[in-house]
Amino acid sequence: MVATVTPATLADRRRRGDNLTLIDVRTPAEYGEVHVDFARNVPLDRLTSQDIAGLGGDGPVYFVCKSGGRSHKACEKMLAAGIDKVVSVEGGTAACEAAGLPVIRGRKAMSLERQVRIAAGTLVAIGAALAAFGPDAPVNWRVIGTGLAGFIGCGLVFAGVTDTCGMAMLLARMPWNQASSPSASCCIRMLLAGLLATSLSGQASAQHTKDSLDVVQQGVAQQKAVLVDCREPDEWKDGHVTGAVSLPLSTLERGVPPEQLARILPKDKIVYVHCLAGGRCLAAAKILQKSGYDVRPLKPGYPDLTKAGFPTVVGP
């Protein structure tokens, strides 16, 4: 049986000065939109017992989400792992705000529940259209359309019965649901960069480095390397690695004068370039290589760097 607490009770304990450990299990994008000021973010799909072990001290670890569903599942997950001091916050983040708990607001994000409804509805509509209007040959699109709509319907029934939604788990891992959700223009640029990297695979294009993140951290700490973030300014402001250099791919594509580039990046250091998901950094590395830099693009993106322990900061 999962223990629960009302937001009003949680607010009272906070006002009394109790040391509360609150984990927000929504996606990083949802967390970035609005979250209780003392909550830390560990998405449900990444939550492990190791994340919780040692937290809370003598008190429980509280879990919160949008409305209470995911926080309840987080508690069940921890109880199954043998951690019993866990409590689900009823009503979610909105209820916490209504109860007087201070919140921090950021950029607007679409909730995971809405994304699931949109994705499922779109797939069913496509299936119905194929079933109604699809040609019979050379491929029987009507059968495919009927099968697609039926598959999504069965998936929704399964999600309702088991309270487990595979589509939600998949969408939670998408780039736009991570800590630095890119804008539409950034998504297009990321896609184009990936296509560019693929089209150049037969040419002398940049390749992801095999250097581990531990090696990267050591090189930066010893001042033998510099970390370059080639995401766009809006992504950088949402969060970036402390000490990294901001050099957006769009700026590199427009062209940076050699003397200006030399002031930003020293030629005697290794240049590790990262982006959100490992695509844009390949295009950025190719440009920097032409200027004579020892560039090593990272396949792990910004969320992976934060998870690996790179210190981060929010703002310009």
N, C-alpha and C positions, 0 to 999 in steps of 0.2 A: 504494500500500500504506500503510495507516494504522499509524503507530507506536503502541505501547502500553507501559505501565509498570505494574508491580505496586504495589499499595498499600504493601507492605512497603518497596520501594525508595523510594517517595515519602516514606514516614515517615522513612527513614534520611537522606534528603537534607534533610528539614525539621529533624531533630535536629542535623545538621551546620551548620545555620544558612544553608543555601542560600536565596536569594530566589526563591521559587516563585510563579508566577502560575497560580491554579486557578480555572476557570470552571465553575460548576454550571449545567447546561442544563435542569434540570427546571423544572416550573411553580413560580411563586412560593409556592403553597400547600405543595407538597412540600418546597421549600427551607426554608420557615418551620418545618416540622415537625422537621427535623433536617438539619444540614449541617456540613461540615468548617469549623472556626472561621475559617480564612483564605480560604475560597472566596467568590467573589462570584457573584451570580445574574444570568445572561442567558439567559432561556428559549430553547430551540431554535428555536421559531417566530418569534422576534424577532431572532435572531442574524444579524449582518451582518459583513462583513470590516472595516468601519469600527470596530466594537466591539473588534476584536482588534488592529488596526493600532497599532503602538507599544508594545504590552504585551509583557512578558517580557524586554525588553532583549536581551541576547545569548543568553538561554536560551529554551526552548520555552514555549508556552502549553499547560497541561494542562486537559483537559476531563473532567468527571465527571458521572454521572447516577445512576440507581437501580441499574442492573445492568450497564451498559456499552454498551447498544444506542444510546441517544441521543447519548452522548459520541462513539461511533464515527461516527455520522452528522454530528455537528458538525465532526469532523476532515475528513470527506469534503467538507463544504460549504466549509471554509476552503481545503483543497487545490485545489478547483475555482476558487477566487477568487485563487489564486496565493500563498497564505500556507502555507509548508511546515513551519514550526517549530511543529507542533501534535502533541500526544500524548494518546491516550485512556487513562484510568485503568481498569484491569481490575476487574471486580466491583462497581464503583459505591461509593456512600457507605457502605453497610453493611460492605463489605470494608475500606474505609478506617478505619472505627471499630474493626474487629476487629484491624487492623494497628497500632493504638495512636495514630492521629491524633486529636487532640482535636476534639470536635463540640459544636455548640450545639443544644439542643433547644427546641422551641416547642410550639404547639398541634398535636394529632393531625390528620392529613389523609389522605384516601383517595388511593392512588396512581393515576396516569393509566391504568396497565394494568388495574387493577380496574374503573375507570370504563368503559373500553372494553368489557370483558367483560360488565358489567351492562347497558350500553346495547344492545350487540349481541344479547345473550340476550333482553332484554325485547322488542326489535323482532321478533326471530324468533318468540317466543312469541305476540305479538299477531298476526303474519302467519299462523301456524299455526291460531290460534283462529278467525280470520276465514275461512280456507280451509275449516275443518271445520264451522263453525256459522253462518257469515254467510249472510244471505238473498240471493236472486238478484235481487230487484227492490226498489225502483226502481234501485238501484245494485248491480252484481254484486260484492258484497264478497268473495266467494270468490276471484274472479280477482285482486282487489286484494291480498288476503291472501297468495295464492300468489306474486304478483309481489314483494311486500315481503320475504317470507322468502328468495326467490331472489336478490333484489338484495343483501341483507345477506350471504348466503352467498358470492356472487361477490366482494363487497367484501373479505371475510375472506381469500379465496383470493388476491386481488390484493395485499393487504397482506402475506401470507406470501411471495409470489413476489418482490415488489419491495422488501420491507422498508419500505414507506411506507404509513402508515395515515391516511386522510383523517379518520376519526372521531376519532382521537387528536388530530389537529391542531385539529379543531373544538372538542373538549372542553377542550383546553388554553387556549382563549380565553374560556371561560366565567367569569363573575364569581367563582364559588366556588374557582376555581383561581388567582386573582390574589393579590397580596400581602396584602390584608386580607380574607381569606375570611370572609364574614358567616355568622353562625349561622343556624339555620333560621328563628328569629323575625325576624331581620334580612332574610332573603330574602323572607319573607312581607310584611314592611313595605315593602320595595323594590317588590315587585309591586303592592301596594295603592296606593303612591304614584304608580306609573306609570299605573295605571288611573284614579286620581283626576285626574291631569294630563290624561289623554285625555278623560275625561268633562267636564272643564271647558274644553275647547278652544274651545267656542263662547262662553265667558264671558270676563271680563277676568282671565285667569290669567297667571302669570309665564311668561316666555319665556327661553330660554337667551340669555345675552349674546353679542354678536359681538366683544367685546374679546378679543384674543389673549392667550395665556399670558405673552408678553413684556410686554404692557401691564399685566397683573395683577402680575407680578413688580416692574415699575417702580413701580406705584402703592403696593404694600406697602413697597418699599424707601424711597420718599419719604414714607412715613407719611401718604399721602393715601387709603389704602385699608386694609381689614382683611380677612383671609382666615378664613372660618368653615367648620368641618368639622361637617356635620350627621349624620355616621355615629354609630353607637352606641358606648358606652364600650369594649366588648370589641374593636371594630375599631380605635378610637383607640389603645388600648394596644399593638396589634400593629404600629403604625407610623403616624406623622402628620407633616405638614409642620411644620417648626420655626417657632414663632411664631404658628401658627394658633390660633384660639379654638374650643374644643370646645363645641358647642351642639346636642346630639342632636335629631333630629326628634321623637322620642317626648317629650322635655321641652317642646319648643315646642307640641306638640299638647295636652299637659296644661295649658299656660298658664304664662307667666312674668310676674310682676308688672312693670309698666312701670319702676318705680324700679330693680329688679334688672337688667332688661334694659339700662337706660341705663348702669349701671355696667360691663356687659360690652361693650356696643357703643356707640361714640360716634355721635351723629346727624350729625356734620359730616364723616364719612368714607364712602367707597363701601364697601359690604359685598359681597364676593365669597363666594358659598356654593358648596361642593362636597360631593359624597358619593363613592360608589364608582363609579357608572356614569352619573350625570347624571339619575337619576329622582327620588330623594328631595329633592334640592336645589330642585326646582321647588315641591314642597309647602312646604318650609321658607321659601322666598322669598316665597310668597304670604302666609304668616303674618306675616313680618317687614314686608312692604309695608304691611300694615294698621296697623303701629305707626309708620309714617312714615319708614322707612329707605329709602335708595337701594340697593336690593338687586339684584345682578346674578348670577343662578345660572350656574354653569359647566357646560357639557356634558361637557368632559373630567373624568374621575374621578380618584381618588387615584393609581392606577397611571400615568395619563397625566402627572400633575403630577410624579411622581418621575422619569419618563422625560425630562421637559422640563428637569430640573435643579433642581427645588425641593429645598432641603435637608430631610432627614427625620430623625426620631428615633424610637426605640422606647421605650415605657414610658408611665407616667402623664403 
